[in-house]
């Protein structure tokens, strides 16, 4: 009985570590992808928004051949997502040099509002949602939003796949603007 309990605890802790590691790897990939597109002076919002996922919309907009079972797993796992907080350590560990990331920590919504009031200029404040994974943590969907100034935002969803152990952006879909 004790042996079974120990094995179960090891499996749970390994899965938990794998999930947390996958989340931070996806976070880093999204920031890297945005910087690669030429987005400079990014501030990162701490609060994770909730990711939405609709299989029909995904098929129409992403136009990818993804196995139906993976899409169903992601669709089911959306309900398990939460509106958590990104760890400021993730932002602190990003080493892109000056001009790319404007803060060594992620910001609260109040701090973002203060930046808009203080600067009265357009900003690049990125909000990255809680990634939603398939059951094997090999595919995921994540939403991003950019706040440019109060009342102005844009965003999209990314479909990522783990290829040879590295998260890769496969498709960008669901683009929106206000």
Secondary structure, 3 states (H helix, E strand, C coil): CHHHHHHHHHHHHHHHHHHHHHHHHHHHHHHHHHHHCCCCCEEEECECCCCCCCHHHHHHHHCCCCCHHHHHHHHHHHHHCCCCECCHHHHHCCCCCCCCECCCCCECHHHHHHHHHHHCCCCEEEEECCCEECCCCCEEEEEEEEEEECCEEEEEEEEEEEECCEEEEEEEEEEEEC
